[in-house]
């Protein structure tokens, strides 16, 4: 099943939105709004085609400087929220 999802990240990060398309547990598209454009484009290209659960395992808990979160961590949170929504 194909699912499109918009996630609003924590205000502690530079990005202001994450758009995801996940089909059968595989990330088909990921796009950040705002943030460090080149780095976030790179992350989006790297996660495309990966299992959402693997991305969560790899990115969850990454911090940016002294912040308790980061854009990659927020991507993991978005994927977890999408997974939780699908399991309800």
TORDO-747307 format. One line per 3 residues: number of its first residue (from 1); their letters; for each residue y, z, x of N, C-alpha, C. Coordinates in steps of 0.05 Angstrom, whole numbers. Atoms other than C-alpha are relative to their C-alpha. Layout:
<nodes>
NUM> A> Y:Z:X:Y:Z:X:Y:Z:X  ...
</nodes>
This chain:
<nodes>
1> XXX> -24:0:17:0:0:0:25:0:18  -25:3:-15:69:-20:26:21:19:-12  -20:-20:10:123:34:22:25:-3:17
4> XXX> -26:0:-14:197:28:40:13:27:-5  -10:-27:2:233:93:54:26:2:16  -25:-5:-14:304:114:73:1:30:4
7> XXX> -1:-28:-8:312:180:110:28:6:12  -25:-9:-12:377:217:125:-6:21:20  6:-19:-21:371:251:192:18:25:0
10> XXX> -16:-24:-4:397:320:211:27:-8:11  -27:6:-10:471:321:225:2:6:30  -1:-6:-28:453:345:295:-5:-24:18
13> XXX> 5:24:-16:436:274:317:21:-21:-6  -20:21:2:479:212:325:-6:-20:-22  7:20:20:441:167:277:6:12:-28
16> XXX> -7:-10:27:460:172:203:-21:-9:-21  20:8:18:400:138:172:-23:-13:14  24:13:-11:329:113:185:-13:-14:-23
19> XXX> 14:16:20:298:57:144:-28:-7:11  28:4:-8:222:50:147:-15:-17:-20  20:13:16:170:3:120:-27:6:12
22> XXX> 27:-8:-10:99:30:126:-20:-12:-20  21:12:16:38:-7:101:-27:10:10  27:-10:-7:-31:26:100:0:17:26
25> XXX> -2:-18:-23:-8:78:151:11:-13:26  -10:15:-23:20:25:199:30:-5:-4  -29:5:2:95:20:214:4:-30:3
28> XXX> -6:29:0:117:-51:197:29:-4:9  -28:2:-8:192:-40:206:12:28:3  -15:-25:-3:237:16:231:28:-8:10
31> XXX> -27:7:-7:312:13:237:18:25:-3  -19:-22:1:364:66:254:27:-10:-6  -28:6:4:435:66:229:16:20:17
34> XXX> -16:-16:-18:484:91:281:-17:9:24  14:-10:-24:464:127:345:3:-19:23  0:16:-25:451:97:414:-15:-26:-5
37> XXX> 11:25:10:440:26:393:-23:-12:16  21:12:-17:400:-1:452:-25:17:1  23:-18:-1:355:60:458:-16:0:-27
40> XXX> 13:-2:26:341:63:383:-13:-27:-7  13:26:5:327:-12:379:-26:-1:16  24:-1:-16:277:-2:435:-22:17:-13
43> XXX> 19:-17:14:243:55:399:-12:-14:-24  9:14:24:239:14:336:-20:-22:7  19:21:-9:206:-44:373:-26:11:10
46> XXX> 24:-12:-11:157:2:407:-18:11:-22  17:-13:21:133:37:343:-10:-21:-20  10:21:19:125:-28:304:-29:-7:6
49> XXX> 29:6:-3:51:-39:292:-17:25:6  14:-25:-6:33:33:310:-7:15:-26  7:-18:22:-2:82:264:22:22:-2
52> XXX> -21:-20:4:49:130:234:-8:27:12  9:-26:-11:7:190:253:2:2:30  -2:0:-29:6:170:326:29:3:9
55> XXX> -29:-2:-6:82:162:326:9:29:-4  -7:-28:5:89:231:295:-9:17:23  11:-16:-22:44:261:349:16:-3:25
58> XXX> -14:6:-25:83:228:405:29:9:0  -29:-4:0:154:239:382:9:27:-11  -8:-25:12:154:304:343:7:21:21
61> XXX> -8:-22:-18:191:360:379:18:-9:23  -17:9:-22:231:316:428:28:10:-6  -27:-11:2:299:348:440:20:-18:15
64> XXX> -21:15:-13:365:315:459:20:20:12  -18:-19:-13:402:357:510:-7:28:-10  4:-28:10:412:427:482:-6:1:-30
67> XXX> 6:1:29:399:403:410:-29:6:-4  28:-6:6:335:426:377:-15:-24:-12  12:24:11:321:355:353:12:-24:15
70> XXX> -9:25:-12:333:283:372:-5:-23:-20  6:23:18:332:214:340:-30:-6:-1  29:4:2:258:205:359:-13:22:-16
73> XXX> 11:-22:16:242:274:330:6:-5:-30  -7:5:28:279:254:266:-16:-23:-11  18:21:9:237:190:263:-27:12:-7
76> XXX> 25:-13:6:175:234:266:3:16:-27  -5:-14:25:205:277:210:0:-19:-24  -1:20:22:219:215:168:-29:-9:-7
79> XXX> 27:9:5:147:191:177:-17:22:-13  15:-23:13:120:261:159:9:2:-29  -9:-1:27:164:262:97:-12:-22:-17
82> XXX> 12:22:15:138:194:76:-29:5:-5  28:-7:3:67:217:88:-4:21:-21  1:-21:20:79:280:47:5:-11:-28
85> XXX> -6:12:26:109:239:-9:-24:-16:-11  23:16:8:48:193:-10:-23:18:-8  23:-18:6:0:253:-13:4:17:-24
88> X> -6:-17:23:33:284:-74:-10:-13:-25
</nodes>
